[in-house]
Amino acid sequence: SRADGDRRATAQVQARKRELRHRTSTAGAFLGGLHLATGSDPTGRGALSFGSREAAEAVRDARASGANALVLAPQAACVAEARVWPGERRSEPFETATPDASVYAAAAHAHSAGLVVVLAPQLLDSRSGTWSGATMSSSRERWSSFFDELEASSLHYALLGELCNARVLCLAEELDQATKSIYSEEERPWVPSYFYENRARWKTLIEHVRPAFRGALTYAARGPSGNTSEARELEFWSDLDFVAFTVFGALSAPDAPLVVPDDATVIARATANLQALLNFARTLDKPVLLFELGVGAGAANALDLECAPGAVDASEQARLVRCYGEALRRVRAQAWPLAGVFLYSWSIDPQDSASDQRTFSLRDRAAAAALPKLFAGK
């Protein structure tokens, strides 16, 4: 009967809410984390990988900074039908550019240091290319191939994440062409018809990954400058456990976009941007992760966090981290849950923190001193 159907539907909704509460609660307390970044070995012995001794030292330093979580972002590359041995071909449409063993080693180091592990794999269109799916494809076949590649790699990293006892798996980030399925009247005439299939492909991908990974799933959408457009144009938030954002927006005053702002302006702008994200997540009834908050070492960094313009200036990086710490303290006092923030980045390579390097690494720089207070929300 219709009443029985309604009761079953209600029971399913309630079960889904209980499942969601369980997955999001597995992260425990507020997650204050750092993105562990690989680097080039200045001695010429090769790349400093997740499995190196330098990585183990970086993990210990991350824990000493006050972090309680570590983000690992292994890379895979699309290589359909790549050869393994003569006469053989791969069954998977990708290959791991970051060895799985090194990811497991870094996760083991993180657990031994008391850090929660978060996995955020990146699928590249080639070993030296950009993120696969970041640009619009010109054919239905190529678009379908992208989703096949993403699903295969996501399932692989779901299993690896389970092996590494990861708490959260971020399926991808900032793939606005691949996630968008809501279009304005002006856009519709030139949008390929197969783009409207994005929602169904993401739903299928998530359904296939769920059984392989017991932790929480999320996707990191491009975050503010008061702009949550990517988040509003995708339709699969309901299938995920967290609403997550990358945060690299400008912090200058809107009426003075080319003037490096003072502390009060930075704090006010950052607070407004973060509050906008929490307000959006409230409409979805989901907790929020600031998945990638980047602050580079540029003198005019506040004008464009993504590019970190101006001369190299580690003191400006530290100032912005302190200001973000105050903004986070303010938004964490709100009723809607901010579940965590992960800063980018914490480099394995000490050279990335050298005084002449315009990088995002916070390790061994003045900004590191501000991290314990930021993570504690004080």
Phi and psi in degrees as a GROMACS rama.xvg file:
@    title "Ramachandran Plot"
@    xaxis  label "Phi"
@    yaxis  label "Psi"
@TYPE xy
-63.7297  -37.9562  ARG-2
-62.468  -41.6203  ALA-3
-63.6097  -40.6537  ASP-4
-62.6485  -40.8226  GLY-5
-64.0887  -40.4588  ASP-6
-65.3201  -40.2883  ARG-7
-64.6624  -41.7216  ARG-8
-63.562  -42.0079  ALA-9
-63.4447  -41.8162  THR-10
-62.9049  -38.6045  ALA-11
-66.2118  -41.2845  GLN-12
-62.945  -44.8066  VAL-13
-64.3359  -39.292  GLN-14
-64.339  -40.1744  ALA-15
-63.785  -39.3584  ARG-16
-66.7104  -38.5139  LYS-17
-64.4786  -41.007  ARG-18
-62.9938  -41.5361  GLU-19
-63.38  -45.1948  LEU-20
-60.8697  -37.5624  ARG-21
-65.5814  -46.5661  HIS-22
-65.2833  -43.9433  ARG-23
-72.1335  -27.55  THR-24
-76.1062  -17.3447  SER-25
-64.5013  -22.541  THR-26
-74.0948  -14.3478  ALA-27
70.956  -133.266  GLY-28
-69.7637  176.139  ALA-29
-51.4445  130.652  PHE-30
-93.2849  114.939  LEU-31
-110.934  107.442  GLY-32
-129.157  173.762  GLY-33
-132.587  143.251  LEU-34
-83.4895  116.107  HIS-35
-76.7458  122.729  LEU-36
-113.691  136.355  ALA-37
-79.8485  170.185  THR-38
-154.813  -178.547  GLY-39
-95.4151  136.065  SER-40
-78.8761  116.943  ASP-41
-65.2335  -17.6702  PRO-42
-77.9285  -11.5982  THR-43
85.9651  7.94553  GLY-44
-76.9379  -12.3501  ARG-45
129.846  178.887  GLY-46
-67.2246  145.551  ALA-47
-83.9203  103.518  LEU-48
-93.2451  174.738  SER-49
-60.377  -24.3519  PHE-50
-92.4558  4.02814  GLY-51
-81.5842  164.044  SER-52
-63.6704  -34.6122  ARG-53
-62.6306  -34.2224  GLU-54
-65.4798  -41.8517  ALA-55
-60.5849  -40.0282  ALA-56
-65.7502  -40.7076  GLU-57
-63.7202  -37.8053  ALA-58
-64.3449  -44.204  VAL-59
-62.1287  -40.0661  ARG-60
-64.7701  -36.8247  ASP-61
-61.9471  -42.8393  ALA-62
-64.2823  -38.8438  ARG-63
-66.5521  -22.1355  ALA-64
-77.3281  -6.789  SER-65
104.09  -3.04768  GLY-66
-69.6675  149.591  ALA-67
-122.219  9.84913  ASN-68
-147.869  153.878  ALA-69
-135.348  129.698  LEU-70
-98.2285  126.276  VAL-71
-110.488  128.411  LEU-72
-121.914  76.0224  ALA-73
-68.344  152.974  PRO-74
-112.469  143.477  GLN-75
-128.18  153.151  ALA-76
-122.266  140.49  ALA-77
-72.4676  119.243  CYS-78
-143.991  68.6396  VAL-79
-54.7062  129.182  ALA-80
58.9527  33.2812  GLU-81
-67.0985  143.549  ALA-82
-78.4565  141.427  ARG-83
-105.154  -57.8782  VAL-84
-129.721  158.726  TRP-85
-53.9782  129.17  PRO-86
86.8974  -4.75312  GLY-87
-118.579  158.305  GLU-88
-136.881  155.014  ARG-89
-68.9234  146.689  ARG-90
-88.2256  -21.7118  SER-91
-92.2476  146.423  GLU-92
-86.0713  27.2581  PRO-93
-154.929  165.209  PHE-94
-134.102  148.893  GLU-95
-80.5937  120.418  THR-96
-82.1101  -28.5355  ALA-97
-101.468  117.733  THR-98
-56.6593  135.431  PRO-99
-58.8842  -36.7171  ASP-100
-61.9937  -36.3585  ALA-101
-70.8799  -34.031  SER-102
-65.1363  -43.553  VAL-103
-62.2218  -40.1051  TYR-104
-63.6913  -44.011  ALA-105
-64.1995  -38.7459  ALA-106
-64.0115  -39.5758  ALA-107
-63.4434  -42.4969  ALA-108
-61.2132  -41.6938  HIS-109
-62.8205  -46.3507  ALA-110
-62.8401  -39.8706  HIS-111
-66.4051  -25.7874  SER-112
-88.5568  -1.39001  ALA-113
84.1848  25.5733  GLY-114
-103.589  140.686  LEU-115
-74.0216  138.696  VAL-116
-99.5761  130.512  VAL-117
-120.988  130.344  VAL-118
-108.061  130.125  LEU-119
-136.218  72.3214  ALA-120
-63.4738  149.823  PRO-121
-122.007  123.183  GLN-122
-96.7402  119.02  LEU-123
-100.085  153.907  LEU-124
-76.5312  -12.5514  ASP-125
-164.556  171.842  SER-126
-59.1533  -33.2073  ARG-127
-109.441  14.2518  SER-128
-96.1331  -168.437  GLY-129
-96.7671  -178.25  THR-130
-59.4884  130.39  TRP-131
-68.6981  135.46  SER-132
87.1077  1.50208  GLY-133
-76.8614  -20.8164  ALA-134
-120.214  157.138  THR-135
-68.808  130.905  MET-136
-84.5075  153.614  SER-137
-95.4769  1.78772  SER-138
-149.329  154.121  SER-139
-62.763  -38.7259  ARG-140
-63.4519  -43.7011  GLU-141
-67.9445  -37.6577  ARG-142
-66.6603  -41.4304  TRP-143
-64.3525  -38.6637  SER-144
-63.2486  -40.3045  SER-145
-58.0429  -47.6166  PHE-146
-66.2106  -34.3309  PHE-147
-62.4919  -43.3978  ASP-148
-64.886  -44.7886  GLU-149
-64.5868  -41.641  LEU-150
-65.4266  -42.2575  GLU-151
-63.8905  -45.2893  ALA-152
-69.329  -36.0544  SER-153
-64.5538  -40.2823  SER-154
-65.5773  -40.0722  LEU-155
-59.4586  -47.8641  HIS-156
-76.4172  -22.3823  TYR-157
-64.3018  -44.1312  ALA-158
-67.2682  -40.9719  LEU-159
-64.4137  -40.5896  LEU-160
-61.7556  -37.9019  GLY-161
-65.0137  -42.4573  GLU-162
-63.1723  -36.552  LEU-163
-85.1008  0.857482  CYS-164
56.7437  43.6417  ASN-165
-74.0229  146.451  ALA-166
-90.1081  -30.142  ARG-167
-136.261  139.715  VAL-168
-121.33  119.352  LEU-169
-95.8121  117.162  CYS-170
-68.2127  -33.5609  LEU-171
-175.118  176.84  ALA-172
-150.279  145.521  GLU-173
52.7662  40.7202  GLU-174
-102.385  61.398  LEU-175
-61.8341  -28.5799  ASP-176
-70.8476  -31.48  GLN-177
-86.4322  -20.9951  ALA-178
-96.1535  -25.828  THR-179
-68.4854  129.842  LYS-180
-140.473  9.63865  SER-181
-118.581  122.837  ILE-182
-126.557  147.724  TYR-183
-79.0747  168.483  SER-184
-59.3648  -36.0187  GLU-185
-69.7294  -32.3175  GLU-186
-80.4805  -31.8598  GLU-187
-55.4427  -36.9797  ARG-188
-61.6675  -29.402  PRO-189
-107.261  2.8315  TRP-190
-84.257  125.001  VAL-191
-58.0168  143.299  PRO-192
-60.7338  -32.6292  SER-193
-71.5342  -12.896  TYR-194
-67.4002  -23.996  PHE-195
-73.5286  -6.84535  TYR-196
-88.7068  -3.19106  GLU-197
-54.1495  -45.1112  ASN-198
-57.7247  -45.9444  ARG-199
-66.0932  -37.6607  ALA-200
-68.0451  -40.1822  ARG-201
-65.2424  -40.8805  TRP-202
-61.2362  -43.6336  LYS-203
-63.8235  -43.9098  THR-204
-57.6746  -47.9824  LEU-205
-64.4864  -40.3811  ILE-206
-62.0613  -34.672  GLU-207
-77.8504  -29.9061  HIS-208
-79.3493  -33.754  VAL-209
-49.0355  -49.8997  ARG-210
-65.7491  -19.6468  PRO-211
-89.1019  -13.7762  ALA-212
-138.969  122.181  PHE-213
-85.1399  -12.893  ARG-214
-80.2707  -167.241  GLY-215
-86.4098  145.793  ALA-216
-111.075  144.998  LEU-217
-152.021  174.789  THR-218
-137.051  139.19  TYR-219
-100.55  107.667  ALA-220
-85.6914  155.818  ALA-221
-63.0852  128.598  ARG-222
-97.0621  -159.341  GLY-223
-69.4206  -129.671  PRO-224
75.0016  49.981  SER-225
65.7107  21.752  GLY-226
-129.716  115.491  ASN-227
-117.171  36.4753  THR-228
-61.869  -44.9429  SER-229
-60.4812  -43.3008  GLU-230
-60.5214  -34.4745  ALA-231
-81.1573  -13.7982  ARG-232
-105.643  6.94129  GLU-233
-113.763  155.283  LEU-234
-123.937  20.1634  GLU-235
-115.453  16.4659  PHE-236
-57.2576  -35.4709  TRP-237
-63.6459  -20.1999  SER-238
-88.9424  -4.69479  ASP-239
-109.978  172.326  LEU-240
-100.925  -29.0196  ASP-241
-127.168  150.155  PHE-242
-93.372  123.033  VAL-243
-125.385  148.868  ALA-244
-136.966  149.229  PHE-245
-94.5547  144.589  THR-246
-129.624  101.733  VAL-247
-135.297  27.2879  PHE-248
-78.1073  164.675  GLY-249
-70.3624  149.358  ALA-250
-120.21  9.88369  LEU-251
-77.6549  162.448  SER-252
-68.044  138.975  ALA-253
-56.3096  -32.8161  PRO-254
-87.2002  -1.09865  ASP-255
-144.315  64.1548  ALA-256
-66.5768  -16.8775  PRO-257
-106.953  10.8108  LEU-258
-107.159  125.177  VAL-259
-63.0039  120.881  VAL-260
-78.7018  156.292  PRO-261
-81.0444  178.692  ASP-262
-59.2886  -44.8417  ASP-263
-61.4282  -40.116  ALA-264
-68.0118  -43.0858  THR-265
-61.0827  -46.2004  VAL-266
-63.1479  -43.4275  ILE-267
-64.4105  -43.1446  ALA-268
-68.9764  -43.3617  ARG-269
-64.0649  -41.0167  ALA-270
-62.7892  -43.1641  THR-271
-63.6933  -42.7191  ALA-272
-62.2375  -46.0224  ASN-273
-67.4312  -38.0955  LEU-274
-64.2318  -36.4419  GLN-275
-62.0792  -37.4391  ALA-276
-68.1753  -42.2946  LEU-277
-64.71  -38.6892  LEU-278
-62.9988  -40.1793  ASN-279
-65.0686  -45.0828  PHE-280
-62.6454  -32.2511  ALA-281
-60.8138  -35.4107  ARG-282
-67.1032  -20.0721  THR-283
-100.334  -4.93052  LEU-284
59.6138  44.0568  ASP-285
-129.024  144.211  LYS-286
-71.8737  162.504  PRO-287
-115.076  139.502  VAL-288
-118.355  125.762  LEU-289
-84.4831  92.5591  LEU-290
-74.6942  -31.684  PHE-291
-148.48  98.2835  GLU-292
-105.616  110.458  LEU-293
-106.082  132.372  GLY-294
-134.133  107.149  VAL-295
-85.8858  175.626  GLY-296
-101.249  68.0174  ALA-297
-124.396  143.455  GLY-298
-62.3773  -30.5854  ALA-299
-109.412  32.4395  ALA-300
-58.512  -34.4397  ASN-301
-64.1902  -21.0064  ALA-302
-77.7873  -23.4505  LEU-303
-163.66  94.5145  ASP-304
-63.3365  -25.7534  LEU-305
-74.3809  -33.42  GLU-306
-104.285  -18.5556  CYS-307
50.6583  62.5054  ALA-308
-72.8709  170.213  PRO-309
91.7101  178.162  GLY-310
-66.2546  157.157  ALA-311
-62.3798  127.84  VAL-312
-151.098  95.4749  ASP-313
-69.3507  -25.9182  ALA-314
-69.1941  -33.9487  SER-315
-68.7163  -37.9115  GLU-316
-58.2368  -45.3047  GLN-317
-64.1449  -39.4969  ALA-318
-61.4928  -44.2619  ARG-319
-67.8605  -35.2828  LEU-320
-64.1535  -42.2514  VAL-321
-62.473  -42.3759  ARG-322
-64.9677  -41.2248  CYS-323
-64.3894  -34.1359  TYR-324
-59.96  -41.4932  GLY-325
-68.4879  -40.1086  GLU-326
-63.207  -40.5992  ALA-327
-66.6103  -37.7305  LEU-328
-59.0926  -40.1685  ARG-329
-68.5999  -44.1759  ARG-330
-76.6534  -25.8244  VAL-331
-68.956  -17.8677  ARG-332
-78.5422  -9.00711  ALA-333
-74.2081  161.82  GLN-334
-70.1169  -33.7948  ALA-335
-76.6301  136.707  TRP-336
-74.5956  122.189  PRO-337
-96.533  110.163  LEU-338
-82.5801  -22.605  ALA-339
177.513  165.258  GLY-340
-140.094  134.449  VAL-341
-121.107  117.397  PHE-342
-88.2634  143.769  LEU-343
-112.747  120.342  TYR-344
-142.789  -179.294  SER-345
-130.938  98.7141  TRP-346
-81.4346  141.509  SER-347
-68.6674  -32.147  ILE-348
-87.4001  114.475  ASP-349
-58.693  -26.5905  PRO-350
-64.0498  -24.7699  GLN-351
-67.3218  -17.2837  ASP-352
-103.321  9.25079  SER-353
-63.7133  155.547  ALA-354
-64.3378  -19.3591  SER-355
-101.515  10.5665  ASP-356
-103.718  122.056  GLN-357
-89.0355  78.6713  ARG-358
-122.424  175.117  THR-359
-95.4026  -2.77977  PHE-360
-63.7122  135.177  SER-361
-98.7911  -13.5818  LEU-362
-67.2773  137.445  ARG-363
58.643  28.9292  ASP-364
-125.649  168.654  ARG-365
-58.468  -31.774  ALA-366
-61.0829  -28.2269  ALA-367
-61.4934  -29.4713  ALA-368
-67.1534  -21.9332  ALA-369
-88.623  -7.44384  ALA-370
-69.146  -43.3244  LEU-371
-56.2733  -41.1587  PRO-372
-69.1822  -39.7812  LYS-373
-62.1104  -48.1291  LEU-374
-66.3533  -33.1939  PHE-375
-78.4192  -12.6527  ALA-376
72.1249  32.6733  GLY-377
